Amino acid sequence: MTLEASGGTDAGVDWIRSSYSTSDGPDCVEVAAAPGRVLVRDSKHPDGPRLALAPAAWATFLPYASAR
């Protein structure tokens, strides 16, 4: 996992907001598939830093998160 600053490294990716996120809630998460990584960001701060995960790490995390 890496933390990436904003700055165009993910230009052209399509961000998808979590169905559990609301526009005024405290937990607004968006994800995007990029070449060789899955990006995660706070939708309230789209120009802020984002996590970059290897696809295998993301696939391992999803069952854990969906059980919560």
N, CA, C and O atoms as CSV, one atom per row, in Angstrom:
chain,resi,resn,atom,element,x,y,z
A,1,MET,N,N,0.862,-1.169,0.000
A,1,MET,CA,C,0.000,0.000,0.000
A,1,MET,C,C,0.898,1.219,0.000
A,1,MET,O,O,1.913,1.257,0.696
A,2,THR,N,N,0.521,2.215,-0.784
A,2,THR,CA,C,1.237,3.479,-0.791
A,2,THR,C,C,0.249,4.613,-0.639
A,2,THR,O,O,-0.943,4.459,-0.903
A,3,LEU,N,N,0.755,5.744,-0.214
A,3,LEU,CA,C,-0.042,6.958,-0.122
A,3,LEU,C,C,0.451,7.878,-1.218
A,3,LEU,O,O,1.630,8.232,-1.252
A,4,GLU,N,N,-0.441,8.270,-2.118
A,4,GLU,CA,C,-0.066,9.120,-3.241
A,4,GLU,C,C,-0.633,10.512,-3.059
A,4,GLU,O,O,-1.790,10.673,-2.670
A,5,ALA,N,N,0.178,11.512,-3.338
A,5,ALA,CA,C,-0.325,12.887,-3.363
A,5,ALA,C,C,-1.135,13.070,-4.634
A,5,ALA,O,O,-0.966,12.324,-5.599
A,6,SER,N,N,-2.009,14.055,-4.636
A,6,SER,CA,C,-2.730,14.350,-5.864
A,6,SER,C,C,-1.751,14.996,-6.832
A,6,SER,O,O,-0.642,15.372,-6.451
A,7,GLY,N,N,-2.159,15.118,-8.056
A,7,GLY,CA,C,-1.271,15.762,-9.008
A,7,GLY,C,C,-1.307,15.138,-10.378
A,7,GLY,O,O,-0.330,15.202,-11.124
A,8,GLY,N,N,-2.426,14.537,-10.711
A,8,GLY,CA,C,-2.573,14.059,-12.070
A,8,GLY,C,C,-2.096,12.641,-12.311
A,8,GLY,O,O,-2.192,12.156,-13.439
A,9,THR,N,N,-1.581,11.950,-11.289
A,9,THR,CA,C,-1.108,10.591,-11.513
A,9,THR,C,C,-2.251,9.636,-11.813
A,9,THR,O,O,-2.024,8.525,-12.292
A,10,ASP,N,N,-3.470,10.057,-11.535
A,10,ASP,CA,C,-4.629,9.200,-11.782
A,10,ASP,C,C,-5.594,9.845,-12.765
A,10,ASP,O,O,-6.794,9.571,-12.729
A,11,ALA,N,N,-5.081,10.695,-13.637
A,11,ALA,CA,C,-5.936,11.356,-14.621
A,11,ALA,C,C,-6.611,10.318,-15.503
A,11,ALA,O,O,-5.976,9.369,-15.963
A,12,GLY,N,N,-7.881,10.507,-15.728
A,12,GLY,CA,C,-8.625,9.624,-16.613
A,12,GLY,C,C,-9.253,8.414,-15.958
A,12,GLY,O,O,-9.890,7.613,-16.643
A,13,VAL,N,N,-9.094,8.252,-14.641
A,13,VAL,CA,C,-9.754,7.121,-13.984
A,13,VAL,C,C,-11.163,7.529,-13.592
A,13,VAL,O,O,-11.444,8.706,-13.363
A,14,ASP,N,N,-12.039,6.547,-13.518
A,14,ASP,CA,C,-13.427,6.796,-13.123
A,14,ASP,C,C,-13.603,6.429,-11.658
A,14,ASP,O,O,-13.468,5.267,-11.276
A,15,TRP,N,N,-13.906,7.430,-10.845
A,15,TRP,CA,C,-14.105,7.221,-9.411
A,15,TRP,C,C,-15.529,6.752,-9.158
A,15,TRP,O,O,-16.471,7.249,-9.775
A,16,ILE,N,N,-15.683,5.793,-8.250
A,16,ILE,CA,C,-16.983,5.245,-7.880
A,16,ILE,C,C,-17.163,5.455,-6.383
A,16,ILE,O,O,-16.326,5.040,-5.581
A,17,ARG,N,N,-18.268,6.106,-6.016
A,17,ARG,CA,C,-18.546,6.375,-4.600
A,17,ARG,C,C,-19.229,5.170,-3.973
A,17,ARG,O,O,-20.081,4.526,-4.585
A,18,SER,N,N,-18.841,4.885,-2.750
A,18,SER,CA,C,-19.464,3.793,-2.002
A,18,SER,C,C,-20.957,4.037,-1.860
A,18,SER,O,O,-21.383,5.173,-1.652
A,19,SER,N,N,-21.752,2.985,-1.969
A,19,SER,CA,C,-23.198,3.121,-1.795
A,19,SER,C,C,-23.553,3.446,-0.354
A,19,SER,O,O,-24.677,3.868,-0.081
A,20,TYR,N,N,-22.625,3.261,0.572
A,20,TYR,CA,C,-22.856,3.590,1.975
A,20,TYR,C,C,-22.513,5.039,2.295
A,20,TYR,O,O,-22.785,5.510,3.400
A,21,SER,N,N,-21.923,5.746,1.349
A,21,SER,CA,C,-21.544,7.137,1.565
A,21,SER,C,C,-22.708,8.061,1.251
A,21,SER,O,O,-23.502,7.793,0.350
A,22,THR,N,N,-22.801,9.138,1.993
A,22,THR,CA,C,-23.785,10.183,1.710
A,22,THR,C,C,-23.038,11.476,1.483
A,22,THR,O,O,-21.879,11.602,1.877
A,23,SER,N,N,-23.679,12.426,0.860
A,23,SER,CA,C,-23.003,13.685,0.557
A,23,SER,C,C,-22.676,14.487,1.802
A,23,SER,O,O,-21.746,15.292,1.780
A,24,ASP,N,N,-23.409,14.294,2.884
A,24,ASP,CA,C,-23.155,15.065,4.099
A,24,ASP,C,C,-22.601,14.215,5.243
A,24,ASP,O,O,-22.384,14.723,6.343
A,25,GLY,N,N,-22.373,12.937,4.992
A,25,GLY,CA,C,-21.897,12.051,6.053
A,25,GLY,C,C,-20.398,12.136,6.265
A,25,GLY,O,O,-19.673,12.684,5.435
A,26,PRO,N,N,-19.937,11.587,7.387
A,26,PRO,CA,C,-18.511,11.659,7.682
A,26,PRO,C,C,-17.679,10.612,6.935
A,26,PRO,O,O,-16.455,10.732,6.879
A,27,ASP,N,N,-18.310,9.608,6.371
A,27,ASP,CA,C,-17.577,8.508,5.746
A,27,ASP,C,C,-17.871,8.432,4.257
A,27,ASP,O,O,-18.709,7.642,3.822
A,28,CYS,N,N,-17.196,9.237,3.494
A,28,CYS,CA,C,-17.405,9.262,2.046
A,28,CYS,C,C,-16.160,8.703,1.368
A,28,CYS,O,O,-15.111,9.346,1.345
A,29,VAL,N,N,-16.287,7.508,0.821
A,29,VAL,CA,C,-15.164,6.822,0.214
A,29,VAL,C,C,-15.433,6.626,-1.268
A,29,VAL,O,O,-16.549,6.292,-1.668
A,30,GLU,N,N,-14.404,6.835,-2.080
A,30,GLU,CA,C,-14.475,6.559,-3.503
A,30,GLU,C,C,-13.303,5.672,-3.884
A,30,GLU,O,O,-12.226,5.770,-3.295
A,31,VAL,N,N,-13.510,4.809,-4.868
A,31,VAL,CA,C,-12.451,3.940,-5.372
A,31,VAL,C,C,-12.374,4.075,-6.887
A,31,VAL,O,O,-13.351,4.432,-7.545
A,32,ALA,N,N,-11.204,3.785,-7.421
A,32,ALA,CA,C,-11.007,3.815,-8.872
A,32,ALA,C,C,-9.976,2.757,-9.241
A,32,ALA,O,O,-8.997,2.548,-8.523
A,33,ALA,N,N,-10.206,2.101,-10.357
A,33,ALA,CA,C,-9.231,1.144,-10.878
A,33,ALA,C,C,-8.276,1.901,-11.790
A,33,ALA,O,O,-8.697,2.611,-12.703
A,34,ALA,N,N,-6.997,1.738,-11.530
A,34,ALA,CA,C,-5.950,2.347,-12.352
A,34,ALA,C,C,-5.001,1.220,-12.762
A,34,ALA,O,O,-5.028,0.149,-12.155
A,35,PRO,N,N,-4.180,1.434,-13.757
A,35,PRO,CA,C,-3.264,0.364,-14.175
A,35,PRO,C,C,-2.382,-0.118,-13.011
A,35,PRO,O,O,-1.577,0.643,-12.474
A,36,GLY,N,N,-2.546,-1.379,-12.636
A,36,GLY,CA,C,-1.719,-1.988,-11.620
A,36,GLY,C,C,-2.035,-1.631,-10.185
A,36,GLY,O,O,-1.305,-2.029,-9.278
A,37,ARG,N,N,-3.120,-0.879,-9.954
A,37,ARG,CA,C,-3.450,-0.498,-8.581
A,37,ARG,C,C,-4.912,-0.108,-8.463
A,37,ARG,O,O,-5.574,0.195,-9.456
A,38,VAL,N,N,-5.402,-0.120,-7.238
A,38,VAL,CA,C,-6.743,0.360,-6.925
A,38,VAL,C,C,-6.556,1.585,-6.040
A,38,VAL,O,O,-5.861,1.519,-5.027
A,39,LEU,N,N,-7.170,2.694,-6.415
A,39,LEU,CA,C,-7.038,3.946,-5.677
A,39,LEU,C,C,-8.237,4.146,-4.765
A,39,LEU,O,O,-9.363,3.809,-5.130
A,40,VAL,N,N,-8.000,4.692,-3.584
A,40,VAL,CA,C,-9.049,4.975,-2.609
A,40,VAL,C,C,-8.841,6.399,-2.128
A,40,VAL,O,O,-7.722,6.792,-1.800
A,41,ARG,N,N,-9.942,7.189,-2.086
A,41,ARG,CA,C,-9.830,8.571,-1.620
A,41,ARG,C,C,-11.065,8.975,-0.837
A,41,ARG,O,O,-12.099,8.307,-0.879
A,42,ASP,N,N,-10.934,10.074,-0.126
A,42,ASP,CA,C,-12.038,10.697,0.602
A,42,ASP,C,C,-12.760,11.602,-0.393
A,42,ASP,O,O,-12.162,12.541,-0.918
A,43,SER,N,N,-14.020,11.334,-0.652
A,43,SER,CA,C,-14.742,12.107,-1.668
A,43,SER,C,C,-14.938,13.568,-1.269
A,43,SER,O,O,-15.198,14.417,-2.122
A,44,LYS,N,N,-14.813,13.860,0.026
A,44,LYS,CA,C,-14.933,15.265,0.451
A,44,LYS,C,C,-13.666,16.051,0.133
A,44,LYS,O,O,-13.674,17.281,0.160
A,45,HIS,N,N,-12.574,15.342,-0.168
A,45,HIS,CA,C,-11.290,15.969,-0.490
A,45,HIS,C,C,-10.702,15.307,-1.736
A,45,HIS,O,O,-9.665,14.650,-1.653
A,46,PRO,N,N,-11.356,15.473,-2.890
A,46,PRO,CA,C,-10.930,14.744,-4.090
A,46,PRO,C,C,-9.533,15.113,-4.579
A,46,PRO,O,O,-8.915,14.331,-5.301
A,47,ASP,N,N,-9.025,16.276,-4.207
A,47,ASP,CA,C,-7.682,16.656,-4.632
A,47,ASP,C,C,-6.626,16.304,-3.596
A,47,ASP,O,O,-5.445,16.595,-3.787
A,48,GLY,N,N,-7.044,15.678,-2.495
A,48,GLY,CA,C,-6.123,15.296,-1.438
A,48,GLY,C,C,-5.429,13.982,-1.741
A,48,GLY,O,O,-5.557,13.438,-2.838
A,49,PRO,N,N,-4.697,13.477,-0.769
A,49,PRO,CA,C,-3.989,12.211,-0.979
A,49,PRO,C,C,-4.950,11.044,-1.119
A,49,PRO,O,O,-6.115,11.126,-0.729
A,50,ARG,N,N,-4.449,9.975,-1.673
A,50,ARG,CA,C,-5.241,8.762,-1.824
A,50,ARG,C,C,-4.354,7.558,-1.564
A,50,ARG,O,O,-3.134,7.624,-1.716
A,51,LEU,N,N,-4.969,6.479,-1.180
A,51,LEU,CA,C,-4.256,5.218,-1.012
A,51,LEU,C,C,-4.173,4.519,-2.352
A,51,LEU,O,O,-5.112,4.573,-3.145
A,52,ALA,N,N,-3.067,3.871,-2.604
A,52,ALA,CA,C,-2.898,3.048,-3.798
A,52,ALA,C,C,-2.593,1.632,-3.329
A,52,ALA,O,O,-1.586,1.387,-2.665
A,53,LEU,N,N,-3.470,0.712,-3.682
A,53,LEU,CA,C,-3.326,-0.679,-3.249
A,53,LEU,C,C,-3.099,-1.587,-4.453
A,53,LEU,O,O,-3.632,-1.358,-5.538
A,54,ALA,N,N,-2.302,-2.611,-4.233
A,54,ALA,CA,C,-2.160,-3.638,-5.263
A,54,ALA,C,C,-3.510,-4.333,-5.414
A,54,ALA,O,O,-4.229,-4.479,-4.426
A,55,PRO,N,N,-3.870,-4.761,-6.608
A,55,PRO,CA,C,-5.158,-5.440,-6.783
A,55,PRO,C,C,-5.347,-6.628,-5.835
A,55,PRO,O,O,-6.459,-6.857,-5.360
A,56,ALA,N,N,-4.291,-7.383,-5.553
A,56,ALA,CA,C,-4.415,-8.523,-4.640
A,56,ALA,C,C,-4.726,-8.061,-3.219
A,56,ALA,O,O,-5.508,-8.701,-2.516
A,57,ALA,N,N,-4.121,-6.957,-2.794
A,57,ALA,CA,C,-4.408,-6.420,-1.459
A,57,ALA,C,C,-5.858,-5.953,-1.376
A,57,ALA,O,O,-6.521,-6.181,-0.365
A,58,TRP,N,N,-6.354,-5.309,-2.414
A,58,TRP,CA,C,-7.749,-4.856,-2.449
A,58,TRP,C,C,-8.699,-6.052,-2.388
A,58,TRP,O,O,-9.688,-6.029,-1.656
A,59,ALA,N,N,-8.391,-7.096,-3.160
A,59,ALA,CA,C,-9.244,-8.287,-3.167
A,59,ALA,C,C,-9.260,-8.975,-1.801
A,59,ALA,O,O,-10.277,-9.550,-1.414
A,60,THR,N,N,-8.161,-8.924,-1.078
A,60,THR,CA,C,-8.108,-9.490,0.264
A,60,THR,C,C,-8.893,-8.636,1.251
A,60,THR,O,O,-9.524,-9.166,2.166
A,61,PHE,N,N,-8.858,-7.330,1.076
A,61,PHE,CA,C,-9.538,-6.401,1.984
A,61,PHE,C,C,-11.065,-6.436,1.834
A,61,PHE,O,O,-11.774,-6.311,2.833
A,62,LEU,N,N,-11.574,-6.600,0.641
A,62,LEU,CA,C,-13.017,-6.502,0.399
A,62,LEU,C,C,-13.869,-7.435,1.264
A,62,LEU,O,O,-14.845,-6.969,1.852
A,63,PRO,N,N,-13.551,-8.723,1.371
A,63,PRO,CA,C,-14.385,-9.576,2.231
A,63,PRO,C,C,-14.371,-9.113,3.698
A,63,PRO,O,O,-15.393,-9.184,4.382
A,64,TYR,N,N,-13.233,-8.648,4.167
A,64,TYR,CA,C,-13.134,-8.141,5.528
A,64,TYR,C,C,-14.047,-6.932,5.723
A,64,TYR,O,O,-14.807,-6.873,6.689
A,65,ALA,N,N,-13.971,-5.970,4.803
A,65,ALA,CA,C,-14.763,-4.751,4.919
A,65,ALA,C,C,-16.262,-5.018,4.763
A,65,ALA,O,O,-17.075,-4.398,5.448
A,66,SER,N,N,-16.622,-5.920,3.881
A,66,SER,CA,C,-18.050,-6.168,3.646
A,66,SER,C,C,-18.703,-6.904,4.827
A,66,SER,O,O,-19.925,-6.883,4.970
A,67,ALA,N,N,-17.901,-7.543,5.656
A,67,ALA,CA,C,-18.436,-8.235,6.824
A,67,ALA,C,C,-18.658,-7.282,7.996
A,67,ALA,O,O,-19.227,-7.688,9.009
A,68,ARG,N,N,-18.232,-6.046,7.886
A,68,ARG,CA,C,-18.346,-5.072,8.974
A,68,ARG,C,C,-19.583,-4.245,8.823
A,68,ARG,O,O,-19.846,-3.371,9.649
